[in-house]
Amino acid sequence: MSSLRMTKISIIVEDEQGKQLAKVQSRKIKLSNYRLNEIEIAVEKFKREMLPDLTRALVERGQEEFTTEKKKRMG
């Protein structure tokens, strides 16, 4: 019986200059082995869990930029 392996994945959203715009909470994926099917299952689960947080971070950033631009125009 193989032991559970933990892999931590972090996503940091940066702009073109490398400035951090958002950091999405890290997630750990559990693998009992490194077989392709096990990895595919873990990655699909990771995507389902991470996508809402990533989407939220990007939308929030877009809203901040929109508000900043609007304030500049109304100035």
Legacy VTK file of the C-alpha trace (Angstrom):
# vtk DataFile Version 3.0
C-alpha trace
ASCII
DATASET POLYDATA
POINTS 75 float
0.000 0.000 0.000
1.445 3.357 -1.004
1.432 6.414 1.230
-0.428 9.585 0.341
1.676 12.275 -1.312
0.729 15.931 -0.853
1.475 18.477 -3.522
0.859 22.170 -2.869
-0.151 24.418 -5.760
-0.185 28.212 -5.536
-1.386 30.663 -8.162
-0.222 34.270 -8.205
-1.740 36.663 -10.736
0.766 39.262 -11.985
0.633 42.137 -14.446
3.002 42.586 -17.399
5.680 44.087 -15.127
5.511 41.210 -12.657
3.593 43.185 -10.003
1.369 40.899 -7.980
-2.300 41.660 -8.596
-3.892 38.829 -6.660
-2.974 35.698 -4.815
-5.416 32.852 -4.758
-5.442 30.631 -1.688
-3.083 27.684 -2.078
-4.554 24.244 -2.484
-3.092 20.858 -1.697
-3.754 17.911 -3.914
-3.425 14.377 -2.672
-1.929 11.666 -4.812
-1.635 8.057 -3.791
0.727 7.523 -6.732
2.046 9.350 -9.772
0.140 7.382 -12.381
-1.404 9.420 -15.175
-5.012 8.639 -14.269
-4.416 9.608 -10.630
-2.825 12.892 -11.719
-5.677 13.662 -14.141
-8.286 13.092 -11.439
-6.413 15.304 -8.967
-5.933 18.086 -11.544
-9.624 18.064 -12.512
-10.600 18.323 -8.844
-8.078 21.141 -8.392
-9.533 23.051 -11.360
-13.089 22.748 -10.014
-11.983 24.031 -6.603
-9.590 26.759 -7.791
-11.487 28.241 -10.734
-14.129 30.121 -8.694
-11.446 31.768 -6.522
-9.324 32.676 -9.525
-12.339 34.091 -11.361
-13.309 36.134 -8.296
-9.781 37.549 -7.954
-9.673 38.581 -11.609
-13.156 40.144 -11.531
-12.304 42.072 -8.364
-9.133 43.362 -10.000
-11.083 44.384 -13.091
-13.618 46.227 -10.947
-10.819 48.071 -9.128
-9.248 49.155 -12.420
-12.631 50.237 -13.808
-13.376 52.299 -10.700
-9.921 53.911 -10.769
-10.249 54.813 -14.455
-13.759 56.188 -13.921
-12.549 58.392 -11.046
-9.698 59.698 -13.213
-12.110 60.605 -16.031
-14.537 62.320 -13.668
-11.657 63.897 -11.902
LINES 1 76
75 0 1 2 3 4 5 6 7 8 9 10 11 12 13 14 15 16 17 18 19 20 21 22 23 24 25 26 27 28 29 30 31 32 33 34 35 36 37 38 39 40 41 42 43 44 45 46 47 48 49 50 51 52 53 54 55 56 57 58 59 60 61 62 63 64 65 66 67 68 69 70 71 72 73 74
